[in-house]
Amino acid sequence: MTIAFQPVPVPYLALQELRVRDDAGKPPRPYTDDEGGAPLRCCLRSSTEGERIALVSYAPLRRWAARTDADPGAYDEQGPVFIHAEDCGGPSGESPGYPWARPGALRVLRRYDNRGHITGGRMLQLPDDAHAAFDQALAEAFADPRTVQVHVRAVEYGCYHFRVDRP
């Protein structure tokens, strides 16, 4: 199966900063994960028991806007994400496709233009073939020529999962 779109993790430089101070201005509080299963946005996989992780506040659109001179205005959001407490090297490439794509999960795909403004969105309940559903939903999102990136979030908690850029 060919994946037409590539999920983007939290960028490396942002991770270095988040491990010192998060986007809410707070220092991280690393801890040892006793259970595993936390969705790590640094390497786009779930944590395993015993790993050192941190829950930090992240503002993905704000950071993108700072690099591109966009002005998301009221669309700027920040929220909690799990990351490794230390550098993990990013995604391994062993699990191609979309992370946390379990059937039945609810996701929202928010489309943004080059100003950082929302151009639309879609809720998606993942079917058995979650990867095909993501491919289709992202193809629809990028069919709008204004869309430069899509943020995928969990509906239940609003957690940011990953970004997909226009191919």
C-alpha positions, 0 to 999 in steps of 0.5 A, spaced: 500 500 500 502 506 498 501 512 503 500 518 499 501 523 505 506 523 510 505 524 518 509 530 520 512 529 528 513 535 532 519 538 529 526 536 532 528 544 534 521 545 537 522 538 541 529 541 544 525 547 546 519 543 549 524 539 553 526 546 557 520 550 557 513 548 553 509 553 549 505 555 556 512 557 559 512 551 564 518 547 565 517 539 563 516 534 568 519 528 566 517 521 569 517 514 568 511 511 564 509 505 568 503 503 563 505 504 556 501 507 551 502 514 551 501 517 544 508 520 543 508 526 538 516 526 537 517 519 534 509 518 532 509 511 536 506 509 543 510 509 549 512 502 552 513 501 559 519 504 563 520 509 558 522 516 560 516 521 558 513 528 559 507 531 558 508 538 555 504 544 552 505 545 545 502 550 540 503 547 533 500 552 529 504 558 533 510 555 531 509 554 524 507 561 523 513 564 527 517 560 521 513 562 515 510 569 518 503 567 518 498 570 523 493 565 525 490 570 530 484 566 534 486 560 531 492 559 535 491 553 539 496 550 545 494 543 548 498 537 551 502 532 548 506 527 550 514 527 548 520 523 550 524 526 556 530 525 552 532 525 544 529 519 541 531 520 534 524 521 531 520 516 527 524 509 526 520 508 519 518 501 521 511 503 522 509 506 515 502 510 515 498 513 520 499 513 528 494 511 532 489 509 527 485 504 531 478 502 528 473 506 531 477 512 533 474 519 532 479 524 529 478 531 526 482 533 521 483 541 521 485 544 514 489 551 514 491 556 509 498 559 508 495 565 513 494 559 519 486 560 518 482 554 518 479 553 511 475 547 513 475 541 517 472 534 518 470 529 523 472 521 521 470 515 525 476 510 523 473 504 519 477 497 519 481 500 513 483 506 517 489 508 513 485 508 506 480 512 510 485 517 512 488 517 505 481 519 502 480 524 507 487 528 506 486 527 499 479 531 500 482 536 504 488 538 499 483 538 493 482 545 496 488 549 493 488 554 499 489 548 504 497 548 506 497 543 512 492 539 516 492 537 523 489 531 526 487 531 533 483 526 537 476 528 538 475 525 545 480 529 548 482 534 542 489 532 543 494 534 537 496 527 533 500 530 527 500 534 521 500 533 514 503 538 509 501 539 502 505 534 498 
